Amino acid sequence: MSQNALIYSPGFDGHRQVYIFVITHVLRKLGFKVYIAGNIKQKVYNSFYIDKLKEQPEISFIDTGKYTKGGLGITIQEFLQMQNTLKSDLTIFPEADHHLHLLASQIFNKKNKLRGKTVGIFMRPFYFYESLSIIDKLKYLKHLPSRIKNDKSIFYNFLLRKFPLLDTALCIDENFVTHHPNIKWLPDVFQQYAESIMKDEKSEERVWMEKLDNFKESNKGRFHFLYFGTSQYRRGYDILLDLAKNTGGCFIHCGLRDDDVKFDYDTNALRSTLKKEGRLFETNQYLADPLTIEYFFKSITHLVLPYRKYYGSSGVMLQALDLGIPVLSHDSGIIGYRISNHKLGLTYNDHSLNTQFSNFKNLNAAFFKNDIYNYMNFQTIEQLKNVLINSFTGAKMLIRQPI
């Protein structure tokens, strides 16, 4: 008799749909009947992987749009009703950081205990990297009573340790996991896993390969900056454009432009200048074909990630490392930790981007080759698959963690 699995993810945008796609693939291989609960009406730039799942009749979708905040504000009673209706034996939260209040609601009330086995994936323990000033600490203490069920520090360091809120807690930040032994490390190679499933499909997107070749041919000898994904302030889209303009480099954008975002730099002016000089290449299209994506990454020798105050993992960084490409990024968060600790490239601080970029581009990528290879031996599809299977089935978890 097959078991039922509920994947609860109110948001389908960005990396979430890739996580859902991979988790569903693993669950189906294990024989689970899969229900995916999310806000169906939410606007996303591209729903490629979700659309692929909708093509499979054995997978059912549940709309969370009727709940508060599209499902992010669902109450424990509403959630239990959903679990009971679906008779879920396993519930997975692909981004459990968004459901701290829901999980904490199980405390001190046996009737609120979630049904079946529960697995939560935590991707954003950003507080771990933030240092508070004395004033901010006082403000924190003042407002603590009103937000105790939503406070990340209290949740991770006390509630999750003292109460059985989840059967398995996973996190993609190995530095954070080292300091929280009750949380297991999860390799963050979901994108590579998803692409390995799709790799044999033919795609019209591959016309971009020849176009990219022509662009590179006309810009021999220049440094190539790659921005992958939708243009975002957080990911420093405008910083990279400005860096390309000022250093005589080329700007390659594989992904969509979002013209509604406000940037510190005038992106229209920067793009116009680069375009006139033949140094701008952009698809303004969401690309999902694995071979085309890989081709874009292979078009560069070094990757620059000028993220702004971002402390989480980067799938773009890991895709580059998977191809042996070193990375330059800010020294904060798990990205900075990985680069510094495992010698995967160089880092910069708030005042040294230009200097470190100059140093970075003059270092041969082969200089980092062995260290990148050693680190990526931990970030493998096989390890990711094993952790997910063990978490879903309750088998003993054996995993090598990069320490």
Steps between C-alpha positions, in 0.01 A plus 500: 500500500650831393550783745398864457751785506410869532747762377398831654643799312269804468754665267600348164740774392876475452688208653187363672362335188836329442496364856141381455589338167790302648316404820203377294732294280652330806158439658361344184801268479421394857139425405326794672181660374597868485289806584653842440339787692577850378351832396393413145404860420836647599675671210844355425736597220519146371337182626701254287551231764153537652351467151697178453348362819150603392542280192513194728145383588616308806604827669226713659511874568327669794437878481601684819373834369195487726714516813654811660796638297441236235581224746792656685262596779313170522393411856589173670131396493473568126823314435393197701173493308695495173725219624202294618307553176798381297585227754861609476758256637786738423505880489792699359562873536745594219552839666423443866641843593162642393303283742665551839173613663311202358761254626525669842120481538541129583654587838291441816200365308493133405203560271722722284751225426554476123390181334747236385871551436619857445813631328603866484770654282646824637669726248512840669652501852635846419492622861801273559720741300356828624660686791272738689604831651420572868198709394373227268543244779288713734231535232517124446441429869218755521297340219592140578182399691277590205701310241633205694335245267650668191847581628760298311768502769259368764349249259833346391687521829222409742161392360634265231748350747257450790176400326420235233380753241638301203616144452790623286641850467733564207707805407711582194745710703775268624654772718168550681450124534840463665370720783157332514547122533124434507480616137637284217693635204342485156714545185371795299517360147128491421549688172760253380270213599207654311716557193625141506138381475428731206831468316390274215211722390549703184444872528451797270702702750824362356496766227660720769817292484596620152403858584724487806787361294473791256497750786809349659680492165450875461625563856815292521738603772234661720394381843149353490258565788208258525176590676269197515130533584251785527655842565482573874628771731598247766719313257680813381385509139581871478835462678609242244390723211699789644804279552485379140476854366787637711741212441451457126329164546197339339167447675317175424151467646331161477151566630218752520525873560271650763459864400288575808789455744670812636881480498772722645661530157320610183468161334342639182794736447753226575333255264478766230874577525599135493266428209645784289847359559393145416565379855145402599339161445160428654232241438218675691351152509469240773715206392448152641683274256791343695742489206435864411546607861822303525620666179453845654700402807776352288525830312680651802817415691420689824166582667434827685205508744459851646209410730369763744460395865409146404601227745355190334619242254527570126394244243674707233825477693470122536420456131817690414709300748358179354673602175825596675438876481636705797285766667548855628237609752446697821661354811169473690265205554537141387633609159790688657556213743519244221735703285739584785488166677536283191704735276236514225597849380539838668281715724471877542365729771285812468796705378716263297295375204706675231834397652399140552348477154832613352678229700235241414500541122880475491501161672478202268186294566724191521642643823172408675434175316598244767331683786177540301509132407549395864210715623260392227563136594262577787244695294387210280166390362550155651550646848195724461292204389616288794418767758151552357426126483624442854297795628181385330532135599654536846812303405827571680669803349863471396647804329842652457492867591763755388660619824 
